[in-house]
Amino acid sequence: MQIRKANVDDAASIAKVHIDSWKTTYSGILPDEFLQTLTYEPKKWREQIVNQPIHIAEDKDGYMVGFAMGGKERTGKYAGYDGELYAIYLLEDYQRKGIGNMLFQKVVEQLYKDGVDTMIVMVLADNPAKHFYEAMGGSLLQRTKLHVGGHELPTLVYGWKDISIFTQ
């Protein structure tokens, strides 16, 4: 497995991983009608790649199987937490193989390099990935709600007070 920074040529593959992983991960959490409306639109991903680092995971054949991204904490609601892991998405067949851990590591290294030493992540409460963040040492900071596709969903916010432990 290779982890590297995305470039604009990766936008279509990122869009595909994003939508395909949403359809498998959020089936039963989000209404199927909403999930069926999602489209493989690479334009927004081209813009994202230009504005912030996105780390992608490719298998030995160069096939993209996942990606992750992070940056400054976006809400301003979590005093003492400057960074945020925005997303880790993996195709279903590649979950629970250590790839999420590798992507998490790359985002943390990027944040730390950028002068950020604390981080949060928001995860839907019904998403099994919440256990990944708990296993990575995230402390539950808050239970809240997130609006997705016109639906209000229970959400958990996990935090790390010192991400430098992942950079040594």
N, C-alpha and C positions, 0 to 999 in steps of 0.2 A: 504494500500500500504506500502510495506517495501522497504527501501533503504539500501543497504549494499555494502561492498567492494566485488568485484569479486574475485574468486579463479580460478585456472586453470581448474577445473571441469566445469566452466561456459563458456568456450571458444566456444563450439558448439552453445549454446544458444545466445551468443553475436553475433556470425557470422550470425545466422538466423535473429535476430532483425536488424542487420546492413543492410543486403541485402534486406529484406522485406521492411524496411523503405525507403531505397533508391528507390526501385521500385515504391512505392506509392508517395513519396515526389517529386522525380525528373522526374516522368512521364510528358512529355510535356516540360521539361527543358533540359533533356539529351535525345539523340536519343534512341528510343526503342531498336534498334539493340544493342547498347552498354549495356543497362540495362539487356537485355536477356543474355549477356555473363557473368554476375556476378555469382559467385559460393559461396556456403556455405563452406568456407575453414577455419576451426578453428585454424590451425597451427599458423598463424600470431597473432591471438588473445591470444594464450597461451603465446607467447613471450612477447606481450604487457603487459599482466597481471603481468608477472614476473618483468618487467621493470618499471611499473608505476601503480598507483592506478586507477582502473576503478570502478565506482559506478554503481550498477545495481538497477533497480526497478522491484519488483516482486509483483504480485497480491496476494490476500489472499490464493490462492491455490499453491503459489510458482512458478507460471508461469512468466518467464521473459518478461516484456513488454517494457523495454527501458534501456538505459545506457548512461553514460556521462564520459568524461575524460578530463583532462587538465594537464598542466605542464608549463615548461619554454617556453617563446615566442620563436618560431622556426626560424624566418627569420632574426632577428636582424635589421629589417627595421623601427621599431617603438620605437624611443628613448623615454625613460621614462615609457615604458610598459614592465614589466618583465615576466608576466604570460600570458598564453593563454588557453582559453577554446577551446579544440581541436574539441569536438563533443558532441552533445546531439542527440540521436536517440530514437524515440518512434514509436511503431507500430501505424498505423493510427487510430485504434479504441480507443487508449488511449491518443491521442492528445487532447489538450484543456480541460484537467481535473486537472491541477495543478501539474502533475507529472514532467513536464519539469522544473517547478519552484523548486521542491524539489531536482532534480538532479543538477540543476544550483547551488543551495545552497551548496550541498555537495562538488562540485568541488571547489567552492570559499573557503569554510572552509578548504579544504585540501591545497589549494594554500597558504592561509593565515598562516596556521600552518607551512608550509614549508618556511615562511619568504617572501612571495610574497604579495605585496599589490596593484598592478596594473594589469590590464588584458585586452587582446583583444580577439575578436572572428572574424573569417572570415566566411561570409555566402554568398551563391550565391544570386545575386540581385533578381532573379526571385523566390527564395524560400520564401513562405509565412511566414516562421519562422523568417524572418528579423523583423517582427512586435513584436515578443516576445522579442528580444534583445533591441528593442527601448523601449518597455514597462518596461523592467528591468533597464532602465536608461542608456543604452549604447549610447555614442556619436559617430556619424559618423566621422571617422578619414580620410578615404580614399575610393575612388572608384578605383578598380584595376581589373585585370584579373587573373583567375585561370585556369590552364590546367587540365582537367579531361577527361580521356579516349580519348585523342587525340583532344579534343575540347577546345577552349579558351572561357571561360564564364565570363560575368561581375560579379564582386564580390564586396561586401561591407565589410569594416573593421570597427567594432565598438570597442570602448574602454571605460574602467572604470578607472579613476585616483585614486580611493580609494575604494577597495573592502571590507574594514573593515566595511562599513555600512551594509553589509550582514551578519556579524558575531556577531552582538550584540543581 
